[in-house]
Every structure is written in C-alpha cells, then in structure tokens.
Amino acid sequence: MSMDTLAQHRLVCNVLVIGTGAAGIRAALAADQAGCDVVLVGKRARSDPHTVLAAGGINAALGTVDPEDSWEQHYIDTMHEGYGLGDPSAVMLLAKESPAAVRELEAWGCPFARTFDGKLDQRYFGAHRYRRTCYAGDYTGRAIVRTLVARLQRTHVTVVEQMYIAELLVQRGRCFGAVGFDLSTGEKTVFCADAVVLAGGGHTRIWRRSSSRRDENTGDAMALAFRAGCSLGDMELVQFHPTGMVAPEEWAGTLVTEAVRGEGGHLTNALGERFMERYDPRRMELSTRDRVALANYSEILAGRGGPNGGVFLDISRLPKDVIIEKLPRMYRQFLEAQMLDISRSPMEVAPTAHYSMGGVVVTAETHATELTGLFAAGEATCGVHGANRLGGNSLAETLVFGRRAGEAAALLSTQTDAQLRDRAAIQDALDRLSGVVKRGSEMARPLQRAIRDLMWEHCGVVRSQASIEAGLTKLASVASVVDRVGVQPSSEGYQDLAVALDLRGSIIAAEASLRSALERRESRGAHQRTDHPDSLSARLNTRVIPTDDGGMEIRSVPVPVGSAELPDWESAEDLQLVGRLLE
C-alpha cells in the first residue's frame, strides 16, 4: 500500500515534545504545568526509552554524605573533566539546579537509596571531589523514568507512542511542528505547535561498537535540527566507555559497568600484563574514562589483545558471593551472553561508543536553538560536557534542561497570537516522506553497517587526518546510493521506512563528526589525534553550519566566557581517585 493512500491525521497543540526519555518527559511536565496543551511523541513506549540504560546515578551537590560539597565544586569538577570545553553558563545551571531536581524526584516517589538515618545516600563517581551521586540500586535511569511516567499520568499531556518523526515543519525561519508516521500502520500525522522541544538522543549508534540499543541514537534528532537550519556543535566529541562486551556479535558494545573496576577489577592484555601501569601508574584502573579507553585501544592496536579483539577485565579474585552481591547485573549478563562465570574467568572487553558530548547548539538558559520555535534538551544537545562527560551528569542534564526547555517553549506559546500552519510546507514534507517508500536495489541495513564500520575504523578512539579523510571518502560512497534504498511495508509494519530514515540521519551525523574531527587539530579528552598529540592553548568549540546548497560548513569558535563570579576551575587541585567507586 502506498503511503499516499493512507489516512492522515492532524494534532494541534501549544507545545510538541519529541522524545519520551527523561529530558522529553520532564519538558512535557514543565509545559503542562505552565498551562499549555502538550503532545509528547516517541518511537518507543514511554516506559522504555534509552534513559533506562543509565544505571549508575544522578549528580547533585546535596551534601548529605559529604557536607563540604557545593554547587561550586560540582561546577569545577564538570569543567575540569570536560577539559574546559563546556559552556560555563550551562555548567553553572546544571550544578546549581540539580539538587532541586533530585529533591523533586524524591518528592515524586523515586526510590533513591538512603543512609541509615533516612537521608539520600550519595556515592563517589570518578573525577568527583565529593560523594554527590544519588542512586537507586543499579537501575537509576529506570527508576527515574518510572517516577516521571507516574507523574505524567497525573497530567493532561497527550502521549503518542510508536511514532517516528520524519521532518520538522518550518515557515519563514520558525518551527511550527513536525510530520511523522505510525511505525505499525504507516499512517501519517501532522503535528502543528507553537513551539517544539527536541529530545531525541545522541548519535553513538553510528559506531560499530556502541552501548546503545539497536535502532536508537542513530543521530536522527541531530539531523532533524540540522535539516531545519540549526547548527551542530562538537560532534567529534564522543565518549568511548573503556569497557564494552566484544562477543557474541549481537552483544558487542554492551556496557560493562565501571563498577567492576571500582570493586577491584584488573585490566590485563594477552601477555598477562596489568598494562595500566604504562598509562596511569598512580590511578591504574581507576583513571578517567578517556585515559582507560585510550589504554585499552592502544593495547589492542599493538597486537596484545585477546581472540575477539579486546583486553581482559578480571574480577575473579573476589569471592563469588561478593561478586553476586556487588555486581549482580554483570554476573547475569555474561552468563546469558557467553555462559561465562566472571567469578572464575576474566571478561574480554573493548572500548564502546557511549555518549554524545556534541549535538544541537542551544542557549544555556532556555535551550533554544537558532531556529525560532525550536528548543532541544538532553543528549541531542551540546554545551555541558565539553570533551569528556563527568559520570552521573547525564541524568542531571535531562532533568535540569528538560524542565528549562519545556518552560521556555510554554512561554513562547503564551506569547504567540496566531499559530503558523503553512500548507505548502506541510504538503512538501508529506510528499518527501511518501517519496522514500519505493522499490530499490539497495537495502538500508548493510549501508548502516558500512557507516558503523567506517566510523569505528576512521573516527574511533584514535584519529588522524589520513584516517578521517579516508572515512569521508567511504561515507560519500554510502551517501551516493542512499536514494536507491528500497522501502516496502511488510507484515511487521513500517520498520523499513524508519531504518531508511535513520540511515539518512546517520549520514548527516557521521559527516558532521568526521569533518569536525578533521577541524579539531589537537588531542583533548575523548578526541585523540595521532598527528596532533598535544592540546592547543586556545580552547575552541567546533560548529557545523548548514549551507544553502544542503552542505555543511565547519568553523572553530572560542568557548563562551562565563561570568566573572564563577569559580576558577583551572586552578583546582588534581583529584585523588584511588578507592572511589566509578560509574
């Protein structure tokens, strides 16, 4: 059946929120509280967004365990861990407002762990001076989502699940909604809104080894904004978690929590050497993510890896009952995937793409994009994390800036006298969506794999000008055949169409990442260039700007200057991390 023959629906609201993760739900709650008619749209069920994979915890300088902690110290730790590339204003807001965000979740019933006297418990994460990470067992993200969903049920927010947003609607420099389709029936919906909040996640799935689930974090949210006229920032800055599974293939990239190292796990190579002595002899396995990831990658590249292309992480020196108590998910995960008992044998692991520090460029205060009417929040944006994310900050970011984006979108709606509905723009978007459904000689899945392979090989943990340029050549080859991809509905619905659109979004995200990596001629945090091993004295953000002919222009811009009253993070002492539990 042609998409043109399917029924079309129209939903009109004050605020449209795209993405049902923590950032999207929090934005919808804020807009609803402001009195707006809100529609919340997601590809997955509202109870199962990508946020549920965030296990470790959420940061807030509450001082319940370490009274010396403060928002100022949280700010310093975040700027320091981001190698100075974070937007100081955004980092300040995160540090100042995350305590209230956590207290709000507590009041809404989130089952955070507590101390013996009933206070919210807080633990160390890597690169934190004090214990400021609240947690709910090893399922903090899921606990937060459940709490937000329960709160959502008490509102008037309309939730639309199984809906893929294909394009943002723009008229004369203003976003006025979006066009999407039902993943099961293919029915198209036109969403008209005064303001839109984009909270659709990052782009880590475009790397071969990724901790993201299948068909999530393909860069589609970033591509939506870019095609609508928004700039992207710091797309080359991707956090590679040091330890992901390497086998079997369907499990490759699945996260192996840092708690394994926090509980005393040792990293060794195929020669049995505890190789972190070569890379960070003081902190060893408890070094920062970027350093451990680089060490693991270097050992593998030097030919000292295991049979599946990884290094070994061994926790077997601990008693089995302690492992089961402290690391129950990891124990179960390796039994299910490999029938491997980690209390007896080491795990084989390798770096895995874990978090997008870059994304849509937004203002710190409102998270407004350059396009009037469009706001963004969560992993889809850049600004907070700089060149390396501080563990525990991602969940705090979703709540603080999800709320701010939702409030700002609601304010814009209340100030709007008449809602724009450009019929020509709507019809053009519908026609473009229908045009993707056709017979073709190519299939999307192999092209997706080609992108993931080239990004891993040419824009992975270590890069160089030659490798990046080779990656761009391979990407151009993939892009040249994308219009020949066949898309046909099946008994399983319109998943083919979703994959084809994911592919198109991934091409934009991949090119932006490769060109930004070429532009950043230094090594800093998660971005390591073998041909530029030192850091520049000037701190710069990269910008990917859409051009009139559909291309992209790359620029380097100075990092924003924060308020003179902000703490001096550069003079802060180096942290002693030994003995601290990591994420």
PyMOL commands that set and color helices and strands:
alter all, ss='L'
color gray80, all
select helices_A, chain A and resi 3-5+22-33+50-53+71-81+88-107+140-152+204-206+220-227+249-251+259-262+276-279+284-286+289-301+320-326+328-338+378-380+393-414+423-436+444-458+465-479+482-484+495-519
alter helices_A, ss='H'
color red, helices_A
select strands_A, chain A and resi 8-18+38-41+58-59+133-134+158-160+163-171+174-182+188-198+232-233+238-245+266-268+311-314+347-356+359-360+374-376+540-546+552-558
alter strands_A, ss='S'
color yellow, strands_A
deselect
rebuild
show_as cartoon
